[in-house]
Amino acid sequence: MIRGGLNGQRRNGEGRVRRSQTRAINGIDQNVTLNRALWTLAEGMLRLKTR
């Protein structure tokens, strides 16, 4: 994820499929934001598993 290059698809406002590709993370602030979001996601998944 940090290096970019992941391919995906999404729909625009008209319902057409658009292809997209992720960009690499270059700045430290982007890296910290991504790590924080991943940590929050992992904690949420742990809470779901322990129920």
PDB file with one MODEL, atoms N, CA, C and O in Angstrom:
MODEL        1
ATOM      1  N   MET A   1       0.813  -1.191   0.000  1.00  0.00           N
ATOM      2  CA  MET A   1       0.000   0.000   0.000  1.00  0.00           C
ATOM      3  C   MET A   1       0.860   1.259   0.000  1.00  0.00           C
ATOM      4  O   MET A   1       0.523   2.238  -0.667  1.00  0.00           O
ATOM      5  N   ILE A   2       1.943   1.245   0.724  1.00  0.00           N
ATOM      6  CA  ILE A   2       2.768   2.442   0.828  1.00  0.00           C
ATOM      7  C   ILE A   2       3.453   2.752  -0.502  1.00  0.00           C
ATOM      8  O   ILE A   2       3.662   3.920  -0.829  1.00  0.00           O
ATOM      9  N   ARG A   3       3.797   1.740  -1.258  1.00  0.00           N
ATOM     10  CA  ARG A   3       4.468   1.948  -2.546  1.00  0.00           C
ATOM     11  C   ARG A   3       3.518   2.350  -3.655  1.00  0.00           C
ATOM     12  O   ARG A   3       3.955   2.863  -4.685  1.00  0.00           O
ATOM     13  N   GLY A   4       2.232   2.128  -3.464  1.00  0.00           N
ATOM     14  CA  GLY A   4       1.253   2.479  -4.496  1.00  0.00           C
ATOM     15  C   GLY A   4       1.183   1.397  -5.560  1.00  0.00           C
ATOM     16  O   GLY A   4       1.801   0.340  -5.432  1.00  0.00           O
ATOM     17  N   GLY A   5       0.419   1.676  -6.619  1.00  0.00           N
ATOM     18  CA  GLY A   5       0.316   0.750  -7.721  1.00  0.00           C
ATOM     19  C   GLY A   5      -0.812  -0.255  -7.610  1.00  0.00           C
ATOM     20  O   GLY A   5      -0.935  -1.133  -8.465  1.00  0.00           O
ATOM     21  N   LEU A   6      -1.647  -0.151  -6.573  1.00  0.00           N
ATOM     22  CA  LEU A   6      -2.783  -1.064  -6.442  1.00  0.00           C
ATOM     23  C   LEU A   6      -3.906  -0.611  -7.375  1.00  0.00           C
ATOM     24  O   LEU A   6      -4.230   0.576  -7.431  1.00  0.00           O
ATOM     25  N   ASN A   7      -4.489  -1.544  -8.094  1.00  0.00           N
ATOM     26  CA  ASN A   7      -5.560  -1.219  -9.026  1.00  0.00           C
ATOM     27  C   ASN A   7      -6.915  -1.436  -8.368  1.00  0.00           C
ATOM     28  O   ASN A   7      -7.075  -2.309  -7.514  1.00  0.00           O
ATOM     29  N   GLY A   8      -7.887  -0.629  -8.778  1.00  0.00           N
ATOM     30  CA  GLY A   8      -9.229  -0.760  -8.241  1.00  0.00           C
ATOM     31  C   GLY A   8     -10.245  -0.206  -9.211  1.00  0.00           C
ATOM     32  O   GLY A   8      -9.898   0.337 -10.260  1.00  0.00           O
ATOM     33  N   GLN A   9     -11.506  -0.350  -8.844  1.00  0.00           N
ATOM     34  CA  GLN A   9     -12.596   0.171  -9.661  1.00  0.00           C
ATOM     35  C   GLN A   9     -13.575   0.897  -8.756  1.00  0.00           C
ATOM     36  O   GLN A   9     -13.749   0.538  -7.591  1.00  0.00           O
ATOM     37  N   ARG A  10     -14.209   1.919  -9.302  1.00  0.00           N
ATOM     38  CA  ARG A  10     -15.254   2.616  -8.572  1.00  0.00           C
ATOM     39  C   ARG A  10     -16.249   3.171  -9.573  1.00  0.00           C
ATOM     40  O   ARG A  10     -15.949   3.271 -10.762  1.00  0.00           O
ATOM     41  N   ARG A  11     -17.403   3.524  -9.109  1.00  0.00           N
ATOM     42  CA  ARG A  11     -18.432   4.060  -9.993  1.00  0.00           C
ATOM     43  C   ARG A  11     -18.502   5.566  -9.826  1.00  0.00           C
ATOM     44  O   ARG A  11     -18.409   6.084  -8.713  1.00  0.00           O
ATOM     45  N   ASN A  12     -18.669   6.267 -10.949  1.00  0.00           N
ATOM     46  CA  ASN A  12     -18.806   7.711 -10.885  1.00  0.00           C
ATOM     47  C   ASN A  12     -20.276   8.074 -10.665  1.00  0.00           C
ATOM     48  O   ASN A  12     -21.103   7.187 -10.451  1.00  0.00           O
ATOM     49  N   GLY A  13     -20.602   9.340 -10.715  1.00  0.00           N
ATOM     50  CA  GLY A  13     -21.960   9.797 -10.476  1.00  0.00           C
ATOM     51  C   GLY A  13     -22.968   9.285 -11.482  1.00  0.00           C
ATOM     52  O   GLY A  13     -24.159   9.212 -11.180  1.00  0.00           O
ATOM     53  N   GLU A  14     -22.517   8.932 -12.664  1.00  0.00           N
ATOM     54  CA  GLU A  14     -23.405   8.427 -13.712  1.00  0.00           C
ATOM     55  C   GLU A  14     -23.543   6.914 -13.678  1.00  0.00           C
ATOM     56  O   GLU A  14     -24.266   6.343 -14.494  1.00  0.00           O
ATOM     57  N   GLY A  15     -22.859   6.255 -12.743  1.00  0.00           N
ATOM     58  CA  GLY A  15     -22.936   4.808 -12.621  1.00  0.00           C
ATOM     59  C   GLY A  15     -21.951   4.056 -13.495  1.00  0.00           C
ATOM     60  O   GLY A  15     -21.989   2.827 -13.548  1.00  0.00           O
ATOM     61  N   ARG A  16     -21.075   4.766 -14.176  1.00  0.00           N
ATOM     62  CA  ARG A  16     -20.069   4.105 -15.016  1.00  0.00           C
ATOM     63  C   ARG A  16     -18.874   3.684 -14.163  1.00  0.00           C
ATOM     64  O   ARG A  16     -18.517   4.355 -13.194  1.00  0.00           O
ATOM     65  N   VAL A  17     -18.271   2.572 -14.537  1.00  0.00           N
ATOM     66  CA  VAL A  17     -17.115   2.060 -13.809  1.00  0.00           C
ATOM     67  C   VAL A  17     -15.876   2.821 -14.265  1.00  0.00           C
ATOM     68  O   VAL A  17     -15.620   2.975 -15.459  1.00  0.00           O
ATOM     69  N   ARG A  18     -15.111   3.295 -13.275  1.00  0.00           N
ATOM     70  CA  ARG A  18     -13.850   3.978 -13.566  1.00  0.00           C
ATOM     71  C   ARG A  18     -12.726   3.205 -12.919  1.00  0.00           C
ATOM     72  O   ARG A  18     -12.838   2.772 -11.772  1.00  0.00           O
ATOM     73  N   ARG A  19     -11.656   3.034 -13.642  1.00  0.00           N
ATOM     74  CA  ARG A  19     -10.483   2.360 -13.092  1.00  0.00           C
ATOM     75  C   ARG A  19      -9.620   3.396 -12.390  1.00  0.00           C
ATOM     76  O   ARG A  19      -9.522   4.544 -12.823  1.00  0.00           O
ATOM     77  N   SER A  20      -8.998   2.972 -11.303  1.00  0.00           N
ATOM     78  CA  SER A  20      -8.119   3.870 -10.567  1.00  0.00           C
ATOM     79  C   SER A  20      -6.897   3.094 -10.089  1.00  0.00           C
ATOM     80  O   SER A  20      -6.917   1.867  -9.993  1.00  0.00           O
ATOM     81  N   GLN A  21      -5.842   3.832  -9.793  1.00  0.00           N
ATOM     82  CA  GLN A  21      -4.600   3.239  -9.299  1.00  0.00           C
ATOM     83  C   GLN A  21      -4.097   4.098  -8.148  1.00  0.00           C
ATOM     84  O   GLN A  21      -4.109   5.326  -8.224  1.00  0.00           O
ATOM     85  N   THR A  22      -3.651   3.434  -7.071  1.00  0.00           N
ATOM     86  CA  THR A  22      -3.187   4.181  -5.913  1.00  0.00           C
ATOM     87  C   THR A  22      -1.820   4.798  -6.174  1.00  0.00           C
ATOM     88  O   THR A  22      -1.029   4.295  -6.972  1.00  0.00           O
ATOM     89  N   ARG A  23      -1.568   5.907  -5.477  1.00  0.00           N
ATOM     90  CA  ARG A  23      -0.274   6.579  -5.578  1.00  0.00           C
ATOM     91  C   ARG A  23       0.577   6.224  -4.373  1.00  0.00           C
ATOM     92  O   ARG A  23       0.057   5.860  -3.318  1.00  0.00           O
ATOM     93  N   ALA A  24       1.862   6.331  -4.532  1.00  0.00           N
ATOM     94  CA  ALA A  24       2.789   6.041  -3.429  1.00  0.00           C
ATOM     95  C   ALA A  24       2.703   7.133  -2.369  1.00  0.00           C
ATOM     96  O   ALA A  24       2.402   8.287  -2.674  1.00  0.00           O
ATOM     97  N   ILE A  25       2.972   6.752  -1.114  1.00  0.00           N
ATOM     98  CA  ILE A  25       3.007   7.715  -0.013  1.00  0.00           C
ATOM     99  C   ILE A  25       4.430   8.242   0.087  1.00  0.00           C
ATOM    100  O   ILE A  25       5.382   7.480   0.254  1.00  0.00           O
ATOM    101  N   ASN A  26       4.558   9.559  -0.017  1.00  0.00           N
ATOM    102  CA  ASN A  26       5.886  10.168  -0.012  1.00  0.00           C
ATOM    103  C   ASN A  26       6.196  10.916   1.282  1.00  0.00           C
ATOM    104  O   ASN A  26       7.346  10.936   1.721  1.00  0.00           O
ATOM    105  N   GLY A  27       5.197  11.525   1.891  1.00  0.00           N
ATOM    106  CA  GLY A  27       5.436  12.340   3.074  1.00  0.00           C
ATOM    107  C   GLY A  27       5.237  11.571   4.365  1.00  0.00           C
ATOM    108  O   GLY A  27       4.458  10.618   4.413  1.00  0.00           O
ATOM    109  N   ILE A  28       5.933  11.978   5.405  1.00  0.00           N
ATOM    110  CA  ILE A  28       5.836  11.321   6.704  1.00  0.00           C
ATOM    111  C   ILE A  28       4.447  11.510   7.291  1.00  0.00           C
ATOM    112  O   ILE A  28       3.949  10.617   7.977  1.00  0.00           O
ATOM    113  N   ASP A  29       3.807  12.651   7.042  1.00  0.00           N
ATOM    114  CA  ASP A  29       2.474  12.881   7.591  1.00  0.00           C
ATOM    115  C   ASP A  29       1.457  11.928   6.973  1.00  0.00           C
ATOM    116  O   ASP A  29       0.537  11.485   7.661  1.00  0.00           O
ATOM    117  N   GLN A  30       1.602  11.607   5.703  1.00  0.00           N
ATOM    118  CA  GLN A  30       0.709  10.644   5.070  1.00  0.00           C
ATOM    119  C   GLN A  30       0.939   9.255   5.649  1.00  0.00           C
ATOM    120  O   GLN A  30      -0.011   8.500   5.855  1.00  0.00           O
ATOM    121  N   ASN A  31       2.180   8.921   5.908  1.00  0.00           N
ATOM    122  CA  ASN A  31       2.531   7.612   6.454  1.00  0.00           C
ATOM    123  C   ASN A  31       1.945   7.448   7.855  1.00  0.00           C
ATOM    124  O   ASN A  31       1.410   6.390   8.184  1.00  0.00           O
ATOM    125  N   VAL A  32       2.044   8.484   8.674  1.00  0.00           N
ATOM    126  CA  VAL A  32       1.505   8.429  10.032  1.00  0.00           C
ATOM    127  C   VAL A  32      -0.008   8.306   9.983  1.00  0.00           C
ATOM    128  O   VAL A  32      -0.588   7.539  10.751  1.00  0.00           O
ATOM    129  N   THR A  33      -0.654   9.044   9.097  1.00  0.00           N
ATOM    130  CA  THR A  33      -2.112   8.973   8.968  1.00  0.00           C
ATOM    131  C   THR A  33      -2.554   7.578   8.552  1.00  0.00           C
ATOM    132  O   THR A  33      -3.519   7.044   9.098  1.00  0.00           O
ATOM    133  N   LEU A  34      -1.858   6.988   7.595  1.00  0.00           N
ATOM    134  CA  LEU A  34      -2.189   5.639   7.147  1.00  0.00           C
ATOM    135  C   LEU A  34      -1.996   4.626   8.265  1.00  0.00           C
ATOM    136  O   LEU A  34      -2.851   3.765   8.471  1.00  0.00           O
ATOM    137  N   ASN A  35      -0.892   4.713   8.984  1.00  0.00           N
ATOM    138  CA  ASN A  35      -0.635   3.779  10.079  1.00  0.00           C
ATOM    139  C   ASN A  35      -1.690   3.902  11.175  1.00  0.00           C
ATOM    140  O   ASN A  35      -2.123   2.896  11.736  1.00  0.00           O
ATOM    141  N   ARG A  36      -2.101   5.124  11.480  1.00  0.00           N
ATOM    142  CA  ARG A  36      -3.126   5.330  12.499  1.00  0.00           C
ATOM    143  C   ARG A  36      -4.455   4.713  12.056  1.00  0.00           C
ATOM    144  O   ARG A  36      -5.142   4.077  12.855  1.00  0.00           O
ATOM    145  N   ALA A  37      -4.817   4.901  10.788  1.00  0.00           N
ATOM    146  CA  ALA A  37      -6.060   4.329  10.267  1.00  0.00           C
ATOM    147  C   ALA A  37      -6.009   2.806  10.271  1.00  0.00           C
ATOM    148  O   ALA A  37      -6.998   2.158  10.612  1.00  0.00           O
ATOM    149  N   LEU A  38      -4.876   2.229   9.898  1.00  0.00           N
ATOM    150  CA  LEU A  38      -4.735   0.773   9.911  1.00  0.00           C
ATOM    151  C   LEU A  38      -4.820   0.218  11.331  1.00  0.00           C
ATOM    152  O   LEU A  38      -5.406  -0.841  11.551  1.00  0.00           O
ATOM    153  N   TRP A  39      -4.240   0.929  12.289  1.00  0.00           N
ATOM    154  CA  TRP A  39      -4.285   0.486  13.679  1.00  0.00           C
ATOM    155  C   TRP A  39      -5.721   0.514  14.194  1.00  0.00           C
ATOM    156  O   TRP A  39      -6.159  -0.416  14.872  1.00  0.00           O
ATOM    157  N   THR A  40      -6.450   1.576  13.873  1.00  0.00           N
ATOM    158  CA  THR A  40      -7.851   1.688  14.282  1.00  0.00           C
ATOM    159  C   THR A  40      -8.676   0.566  13.666  1.00  0.00           C
ATOM    160  O   THR A  40      -9.525  -0.021  14.337  1.00  0.00           O
ATOM    161  N   LEU A  41      -8.435   0.267  12.407  1.00  0.00           N
ATOM    162  CA  LEU A  41      -9.145  -0.819  11.737  1.00  0.00           C
ATOM    163  C   LEU A  41      -8.842  -2.167  12.400  1.00  0.00           C
ATOM    164  O   LEU A  41      -9.747  -2.976  12.606  1.00  0.00           O
ATOM    165  N   ALA A  42      -7.585  -2.403  12.727  1.00  0.00           N
ATOM    166  CA  ALA A  42      -7.194  -3.660  13.379  1.00  0.00           C
ATOM    167  C   ALA A  42      -7.845  -3.789  14.754  1.00  0.00           C
ATOM    168  O   ALA A  42      -8.287  -4.875  15.127  1.00  0.00           O
ATOM    169  N   GLU A  43      -7.908  -2.699  15.508  1.00  0.00           N
ATOM    170  CA  GLU A  43      -8.558  -2.747  16.816  1.00  0.00           C
ATOM    171  C   GLU A  43     -10.048  -3.052  16.673  1.00  0.00           C
ATOM    172  O   GLU A  43     -10.603  -3.812  17.467  1.00  0.00           O
ATOM    173  N   GLY A  44     -10.693  -2.468  15.674  1.00  0.00           N
ATOM    174  CA  GLY A  44     -12.106  -2.738  15.435  1.00  0.00           C
ATOM    175  C   GLY A  44     -12.349  -4.187  15.059  1.00  0.00           C
ATOM    176  O   GLY A  44     -13.332  -4.785  15.494  1.00  0.00           O
ATOM    177  N   MET A  45     -11.465  -4.757  14.256  1.00  0.00           N
ATOM    178  CA  MET A  45     -11.604  -6.163  13.876  1.00  0.00           C
ATOM    179  C   MET A  45     -11.392  -7.073  15.089  1.00  0.00           C
ATOM    180  O   MET A  45     -12.055  -8.102  15.219  1.00  0.00           O
ATOM    181  N   LEU A  46     -10.477  -6.699  15.965  1.00  0.00           N
ATOM    182  CA  LEU A  46     -10.249  -7.475  17.189  1.00  0.00           C
ATOM    183  C   LEU A  46     -11.487  -7.461  18.068  1.00  0.00           C
ATOM    184  O   LEU A  46     -11.867  -8.491  18.625  1.00  0.00           O
ATOM    185  N   ARG A  47     -12.123  -6.293  18.198  1.00  0.00           N
ATOM    186  CA  ARG A  47     -13.350  -6.200  18.988  1.00  0.00           C
ATOM    187  C   ARG A  47     -14.445  -7.088  18.415  1.00  0.00           C
ATOM    188  O   ARG A  47     -15.187  -7.717  19.169  1.00  0.00           O
ATOM    189  N   LEU A  48     -14.556  -7.147  17.087  1.00  0.00           N
ATOM    190  CA  LEU A  48     -15.572  -7.998  16.468  1.00  0.00           C
ATOM    191  C   LEU A  48     -15.268  -9.481  16.708  1.00  0.00           C
ATOM    192  O   LEU A  48     -16.181 -10.284  16.901  1.00  0.00           O
ATOM    193  N   LYS A  49     -13.998  -9.831  16.694  1.00  0.00           N
ATOM    194  CA  LYS A  49     -13.611 -11.231  16.866  1.00  0.00           C
ATOM    195  C   LYS A  49     -13.841 -11.710  18.291  1.00  0.00           C
ATOM    196  O   LYS A  49     -14.180 -12.875  18.500  1.00  0.00           O
ATOM    197  N   THR A  50     -13.664 -10.839  19.270  1.00  0.00           N
ATOM    198  CA  THR A  50     -13.762 -11.254  20.669  1.00  0.00           C
ATOM    199  C   THR A  50     -15.215 -11.308  21.159  1.00  0.00           C
ATOM    200  O   THR A  50     -15.450 -11.726  22.293  1.00  0.00           O
ATOM    201  N   ARG A  51     -16.153 -10.919  20.379  1.00  0.00           N
ATOM    202  CA  ARG A  51     -17.565 -10.979  20.801  1.00  0.00           C
ATOM    203  C   ARG A  51     -18.088 -12.365  20.806  1.00  0.00           C
ATOM    204  O   ARG A  51     -19.253 -12.583  21.136  1.00  0.00           O
TER     205      ARG A  51
ENDMDL
END
